[in-house]
Amino acid sequence: MDVFIVSIADFCIILIFSCIECFKHEDLVASLGLERVKGSLNNNSVEHNDMKIGIAYIQCCFKTHKSFSELWDFASFQELKVLEKYARQVEGALFKGLSPWDEAFYMCNMKGDSFGLDYKVVASYFPIQQCIEGLKLITRSLFGAVLKEVSLAPGESWHPDVQKFTLHHPAEGDIGHLYIDLYSRRGKYPGSAQFALKGGRRISYDKYQLPVVVVVCNFSRPSSSSLPVLNHWELETLFHEFGHALHSLLTRTDYQHFSGTRTVLDFVEIPSNLFETYAWDYRVLSRFAKHYSTGESIPLELVKAMKKAQDMFSATELQQQVLYALIDLTLFGKKSVPIKDTTSVVASLKSKHSSYKYVEGTHWHTRFNHLITYGAGMFSNTAIYILGVFIVLLI
Ligand SMILES: [Zn+2]
């Protein structure tokens, strides 16, 4: 376990220092527990030189992001052909060509069919309370801090689903408080997010206002007769949002508006994306992912199949991320001519940087929240997604 964590942390600290210039954010480095590997930047081993070359390559690609997109054109086109062939086999004589709205459906089915994955079987290894045990396990292993469920005071909770935890360190004392509210219900905030209810801040030399954060998800509510389990993509989401929560809980700043996720946009998705990688590593999964009825740990072969399925269509997914970044940079970046019509911008970029054609009369970008919440920052989100792919490749 320790070897795994050092290896990933080692890589990430190089990403952080090399790509996003986050060396200015000492508190965030501390929050990731990475001081012990700072020295690796000066390490001259072959392994680290390889990483530095890789990072330099990525930096170069990002500086010329349009050519970076073009790098994936061929691979993405080949993946489209493979997907078309699969859809033709499934639909037979009814097949009339692959439309953009078929993409996600057939990709998911083809991944499952190609690697013998039954998503219900995968989910049977992720009872929700075991997944929370996984969060506790990683937190203790990385930071020596204990995530302990505590009871809610009368009137403290906004819904019976809510659970409360206190993050406690044996030497530091209580570090912060976390609420989780995981199931979908009518009138609830849609999607998944982490919110700081109260940012941490220094009150005096020896007093600190502890952060209070909440993780909100919209997982399907289990029926009254079945044990709540998560799909693997829901586990990934939980880990992602928990990565944000830890970032908020562990940082120590003078002012609450600089605390945790209230930081520069270029950095904010790093802890969460880093945390997601733990949802893919067998050495971590085998510690908490246990079958809901037998208690058997998730089989290694099943995790290998899940990872292979994840890698399928990786060029298409990467190209999609680059397209998001290009749309964002075109709409919010420096403009040579004023933009009058966002739809034509999206249509034009999609025709150049995607294997899928733009469909006349559609305006999908209007429901793409990150263009508003991450205006001009989607680029860094894409960079982190790509770096995340490299991390998973290293595992
Ligand atoms: Zn996030």
Residues whose N, C-alpha, C, O or C-beta is under 5 A from the ligand:
A	BS01	ZN	S272
